[in-house]
Amino acid sequence: YEHGEHENEQDWTVLREQLTVKDQQIKELHEQLKQTQKLVDQAQQLQLKTQLQLEEKQEKILLLESENKEESKVGFWRRLFGG
């Protein structure tokens, strides 16, 4: 009976060690997940910033094109009426 008890204690020791290892693995994976979420958040912020910059430049282009058309019209009428 003592021999079986000794084996049982060894089994428990092995199981405790395995549980400790698994706990450490879970902790490491949790840290990796947090880092990944942080990187995703940074990427989304960068994408938003880039999108806003692009929209701002597109608006400037449209404004310049509009101003250019207006100048062309004024130039045409000035030429037509000798302004």
CNS distance restraints for C-alpha pairs under 8 A (distance, minus, plus):
assign (resid   1 and name CA) (resid   5 and name CA) 6.28 0.50 0.50
assign (resid   2 and name CA) (resid   6 and name CA) 6.17 0.50 0.50
assign (resid   3 and name CA) (resid   7 and name CA) 6.41 0.50 0.50
assign (resid   4 and name CA) (resid   8 and name CA) 6.09 0.50 0.50
assign (resid   5 and name CA) (resid   9 and name CA) 6.21 0.50 0.50
assign (resid   6 and name CA) (resid  10 and name CA) 6.29 0.50 0.50
assign (resid   7 and name CA) (resid  11 and name CA) 6.15 0.50 0.50
assign (resid   8 and name CA) (resid  12 and name CA) 6.30 0.50 0.50
assign (resid   9 and name CA) (resid  13 and name CA) 6.19 0.50 0.50
assign (resid  10 and name CA) (resid  14 and name CA) 6.18 0.50 0.50
assign (resid  11 and name CA) (resid  15 and name CA) 6.12 0.50 0.50
assign (resid  12 and name CA) (resid  16 and name CA) 6.04 0.50 0.50
assign (resid  13 and name CA) (resid  17 and name CA) 6.22 0.50 0.50
assign (resid  14 and name CA) (resid  18 and name CA) 6.15 0.50 0.50
assign (resid  15 and name CA) (resid  19 and name CA) 6.06 0.50 0.50
assign (resid  16 and name CA) (resid  20 and name CA) 6.16 0.50 0.50
assign (resid  17 and name CA) (resid  21 and name CA) 6.26 0.50 0.50
assign (resid  18 and name CA) (resid  22 and name CA) 6.13 0.50 0.50
assign (resid  19 and name CA) (resid  23 and name CA) 6.05 0.50 0.50
assign (resid  20 and name CA) (resid  24 and name CA) 6.28 0.50 0.50
assign (resid  21 and name CA) (resid  25 and name CA) 6.20 0.50 0.50
assign (resid  22 and name CA) (resid  26 and name CA) 6.12 0.50 0.50
assign (resid  23 and name CA) (resid  27 and name CA) 6.19 0.50 0.50
assign (resid  24 and name CA) (resid  28 and name CA) 6.19 0.50 0.50
assign (resid  25 and name CA) (resid  29 and name CA) 6.11 0.50 0.50
assign (resid  26 and name CA) (resid  30 and name CA) 6.02 0.50 0.50
assign (resid  27 and name CA) (resid  31 and name CA) 6.34 0.50 0.50
assign (resid  28 and name CA) (resid  32 and name CA) 6.24 0.50 0.50
assign (resid  29 and name CA) (resid  33 and name CA) 6.08 0.50 0.50
assign (resid  30 and name CA) (resid  34 and name CA) 6.26 0.50 0.50
assign (resid  31 and name CA) (resid  35 and name CA) 6.26 0.50 0.50
assign (resid  32 and name CA) (resid  36 and name CA) 6.12 0.50 0.50
assign (resid  33 and name CA) (resid  37 and name CA) 6.11 0.50 0.50
assign (resid  34 and name CA) (resid  38 and name CA) 6.17 0.50 0.50
assign (resid  35 and name CA) (resid  39 and name CA) 6.23 0.50 0.50
assign (resid  36 and name CA) (resid  40 and name CA) 6.16 0.50 0.50
assign (resid  37 and name CA) (resid  41 and name CA) 6.14 0.50 0.50
assign (resid  38 and name CA) (resid  42 and name CA) 6.25 0.50 0.50
assign (resid  39 and name CA) (resid  43 and name CA) 6.08 0.50 0.50
assign (resid  40 and name CA) (resid  44 and name CA) 6.15 0.50 0.50
assign (resid  41 and name CA) (resid  45 and name CA) 6.24 0.50 0.50
assign (resid  42 and name CA) (resid  46 and name CA) 6.14 0.50 0.50
assign (resid  43 and name CA) (resid  47 and name CA) 6.08 0.50 0.50
assign (resid  44 and name CA) (resid  48 and name CA) 6.15 0.50 0.50
assign (resid  45 and name CA) (resid  49 and name CA) 6.16 0.50 0.50
assign (resid  46 and name CA) (resid  50 and name CA) 6.09 0.50 0.50
assign (resid  47 and name CA) (resid  51 and name CA) 6.05 0.50 0.50
assign (resid  48 and name CA) (resid  52 and name CA) 6.14 0.50 0.50
assign (resid  49 and name CA) (resid  53 and name CA) 6.23 0.50 0.50
assign (resid  50 and name CA) (resid  54 and name CA) 6.15 0.50 0.50
assign (resid  51 and name CA) (resid  55 and name CA) 6.18 0.50 0.50
assign (resid  52 and name CA) (resid  56 and name CA) 6.12 0.50 0.50
assign (resid  53 and name CA) (resid  57 and name CA) 6.24 0.50 0.50
assign (resid  54 and name CA) (resid  58 and name CA) 6.15 0.50 0.50
assign (resid  55 and name CA) (resid  59 and name CA) 6.17 0.50 0.50
assign (resid  56 and name CA) (resid  60 and name CA) 6.36 0.50 0.50
assign (resid  57 and name CA) (resid  61 and name CA) 6.22 0.50 0.50
assign (resid  58 and name CA) (resid  62 and name CA) 6.23 0.50 0.50
assign (resid  59 and name CA) (resid  63 and name CA) 6.12 0.50 0.50
assign (resid  60 and name CA) (resid  64 and name CA) 6.08 0.50 0.50
assign (resid  61 and name CA) (resid  65 and name CA) 6.06 0.50 0.50
assign (resid  62 and name CA) (resid  66 and name CA) 6.05 0.50 0.50
assign (resid  63 and name CA) (resid  67 and name CA) 6.12 0.50 0.50
assign (resid  64 and name CA) (resid  68 and name CA) 5.97 0.50 0.50
assign (resid  65 and name CA) (resid  69 and name CA) 6.25 0.50 0.50
assign (resid  66 and name CA) (resid  70 and name CA) 6.34 0.50 0.50
assign (resid  67 and name CA) (resid  71 and name CA) 6.19 0.50 0.50
assign (resid  68 and name CA) (resid  72 and name CA) 6.20 0.50 0.50
assign (resid  69 and name CA) (resid  73 and name CA) 6.29 0.50 0.50
assign (resid  70 and name CA) (resid  74 and name CA) 6.25 0.50 0.50
assign (resid  71 and name CA) (resid  75 and name CA) 5.99 0.50 0.50
assign (resid  72 and name CA) (resid  76 and name CA) 6.14 0.50 0.50
assign (resid  73 and name CA) (resid  77 and name CA) 6.37 0.50 0.50
assign (resid  74 and name CA) (resid  78 and name CA) 6.06 0.50 0.50
assign (resid  75 and name CA) (resid  79 and name CA) 6.08 0.50 0.50
assign (resid  76 and name CA) (resid  80 and name CA) 6.06 0.50 0.50
assign (resid  77 and name CA) (resid  81 and name CA) 6.03 0.50 0.50
assign (resid  77 and name CA) (resid  83 and name CA) 7.71 0.50 0.50
assign (resid  78 and name CA) (resid  82 and name CA) 5.44 0.50 0.50
assign (resid  78 and name CA) (resid  83 and name CA) 4.26 0.50 0.50
assign (resid  79 and name CA) (resid  83 and name CA) 6.19 0.50 0.50
